[in-house]
Amino acid sequence: MSGTTDFGAPTEFGMHHFYVDIPAAPRDAICIYEDFGFDGDEARRETVECRLILARELWNKIRDDARRDFNARLKSKKQSTGSWTIGKVKLDRFLGRELCVLGWAAEHASPDDCLVICQKWLALRPEERWWLYSKTASEAGHDSQSDRGWRKALYCALSDGSNIKLEPKKKPKTKQKPEQQEALTLFDFIEKGDI
């Protein structure tokens, strides 16, 4: 088996992986990229797509839970662990997908929402995170598509929902029966010939 670097990313040149670009300036946003490499999907070989641009304040709220989860799983497979450092931090393609799900849920959140989002993300099995990634990436997987479908749904699903702004539904108006009118049964209608 070939070696790995950072969070389980293959060290071989041209392999499909993700990476997080963490700028040195402490207030600059981070970016998560998917690098299809030469070994990726035939239709997308040699392409790199920006999956998410996340405000640094939100990144700082979610990064530690992601690091602990990923490192615990890497240790269980006897692989070296990673840390978030300035520059490009590579991830195994499956861990990258999971990080995108967490980041997409957090991008619409307040810093206070991130605690709930992280707890709910941690409660998901890896396969569930991969499924959420595939659903979201197929319709809104680029950094500029944050206000679309599954991308917004991830925030709703993983937050407590208290900041979701939905218009209240209007109740349909019902006709008020006059108080003196008696309630008629089916048999009363038959007798009157209304049916």
C-alpha positions in Angstrom: 0.0 0.0 0.0 1.3 3.5 -0.9 1.8 6.1 1.8 -0.5 8.9 2.9 -0.1 12.5 3.9 -2.1 14.9 6.0 -5.6 13.4 6.5 -5.2 10.1 4.6 -4.5 11.6 1.2 -2.4 9.4 -1.1 1.2 10.6 -1.7 1.2 9.2 -5.2 1.1 11.9 -7.9 -2.2 12.4 -9.7 -4.5 10.7 -7.3 -8.0 11.9 -6.6 -8.1 13.8 -3.3 -9.4 17.0 -1.6 -7.5 19.8 -0.1 -8.2 22.7 2.2 -6.4 26.0 1.4 -5.8 27.8 4.7 -4.4 31.3 4.1 -1.9 32.8 6.5 -4.0 35.9 7.2 -6.2 34.9 10.2 -9.4 36.5 8.9 -9.3 35.2 5.3 -11.8 32.6 4.2 -10.7 29.0 3.7 -11.4 27.1 0.5 -12.1 23.4 0.0 -11.1 22.0 -3.4 -11.7 18.6 -5.0 -8.7 17.6 -7.2 -9.8 14.8 -9.5 -6.1 14.1 -10.5 -5.2 11.8 -13.3 -6.9 8.8 -11.5 -10.3 10.4 -11.0 -13.5 10.2 -13.0 -12.7 9.9 -16.7 -15.0 12.8 -17.6 -13.3 15.1 -15.1 -9.7 14.0 -15.1 -7.1 16.7 -14.4 -9.6 19.2 -13.1 -9.8 21.0 -9.8 -13.2 22.3 -8.5 -13.7 24.7 -5.6 -16.4 23.1 -3.6 -16.7 25.7 -0.8 -15.5 29.1 0.4 -16.1 29.3 4.1 -15.7 32.3 6.4 -12.8 31.9 8.8 -14.9 32.5 11.9 -17.2 29.5 10.9 -14.2 27.3 9.9 -12.7 27.9 13.3 -15.9 26.6 14.9 -16.0 23.3 12.9 -12.3 22.4 12.3 -11.5 20.8 15.6 -14.5 18.4 15.5 -13.6 17.3 12.0 -9.9 16.9 12.9 -10.7 14.7 15.9 -13.2 12.5 14.0 -10.9 12.1 11.0 -7.8 11.3 13.1 -9.6 8.8 15.3 -10.6 6.9 12.1 -7.2 7.2 10.6 -5.6 5.8 13.8 -8.0 2.9 13.7 -6.6 2.0 10.3 -3.0 2.5 11.5 -2.4 5.6 9.3 -0.7 8.8 10.3 -2.9 11.6 11.5 -3.3 15.2 10.2 -3.6 18.7 11.5 -4.9 22.0 10.0 -1.9 24.0 9.1 -1.4 27.1 6.9 -1.3 26.3 3.2 -2.8 23.2 1.5 -3.9 20.4 3.7 -4.8 17.3 1.7 -7.6 14.8 2.6 -8.6 11.4 1.4 -11.4 11.8 -1.2 -14.0 10.3 1.2 -12.9 12.4 4.1 -13.0 15.5 1.8 -16.6 14.7 0.9 -17.5 14.5 4.6 -15.8 17.8 5.3 -17.8 19.4 2.5 -21.0 18.2 4.0 -20.0 19.8 7.4 -18.8 23.0 5.7 -21.9 23.3 3.5 -24.1 23.0 6.6 -22.0 25.6 8.4 -21.9 28.2 5.6 -25.4 29.4 6.3 -25.0 29.2 10.1 -24.1 31.6 12.8 -21.1 30.8 15.0 -23.5 29.6 17.7 -25.2 27.2 15.3 -22.0 25.4 14.6 -21.9 23.5 17.9 -25.3 21.9 17.0 -24.2 21.3 13.4 -21.0 19.6 14.5 -22.8 17.3 17.0 -25.3 16.2 14.4 -22.6 15.7 11.8 -20.6 13.6 14.2 -23.7 11.5 14.8 -23.9 10.6 11.0 -22.1 7.5 9.8 -19.5 8.0 7.1 -21.8 6.4 4.5 -24.6 8.8 5.3 -22.2 11.7 4.9 -21.1 10.3 1.5 -24.7 10.0 0.4 -25.4 13.6 1.4 -22.3 14.8 -0.4 -23.3 13.0 -3.7 -26.9 14.4 -3.5 -25.6 18.0 -2.8 -22.7 18.0 -5.2 -24.9 16.8 -8.1 -27.0 19.9 -8.0 -25.1 22.5 -6.0 -21.5 21.4 -5.5 -19.6 24.5 -6.6 -18.6 27.3 -4.3 -21.0 29.8 -6.0 -24.1 27.6 -5.5 -24.6 28.1 -1.8 -28.3 29.1 -2.0 -29.6 26.1 -3.9 -31.5 23.0 -2.9 -29.6 20.4 -1.0 -27.0 22.9 -0.1 -29.5 24.9 2.0 -31.2 21.7 3.1 -28.0 20.6 4.9 -28.1 23.6 7.1 -31.8 22.9 7.9 -31.1 19.2 8.6 -28.0 19.7 10.8 -28.9 22.9 12.7 -31.7 23.2 15.2 -33.6 25.2 12.7 -34.2 28.3 14.9 -32.8 30.7 12.4 -34.6 29.4 9.4 -36.8 32.1 7.9 -40.0 30.6 6.5 -43.2 32.4 5.7 -46.0 31.3 7.9 -48.6 29.4 6.0 -52.0 31.1 5.8 -54.9 29.0 6.9 -57.7 28.7 4.4 -60.8 30.6 5.3 -63.7 28.5 6.2 -67.3 29.5 6.0 -68.8 30.3 9.4 -72.1 28.5 10.0 -74.8 30.6 11.5 -75.2 29.6 15.1 -78.9 28.9 14.7 -78.3 26.5 11.8 -78.5 22.9 12.8 -75.9 20.4 11.7 -77.4 18.3 8.9 -76.6 14.6 8.5 -76.4 12.7 5.2 -79.9 11.4 5.7 -81.3 15.0 6.0 -79.8 15.7 2.5 -81.4 12.6 1.0 -84.8 13.6 2.4 -84.4 17.1 0.9 -83.3 15.6 -2.4 -80.0 17.5 -2.5 -78.0 14.4 -3.4 
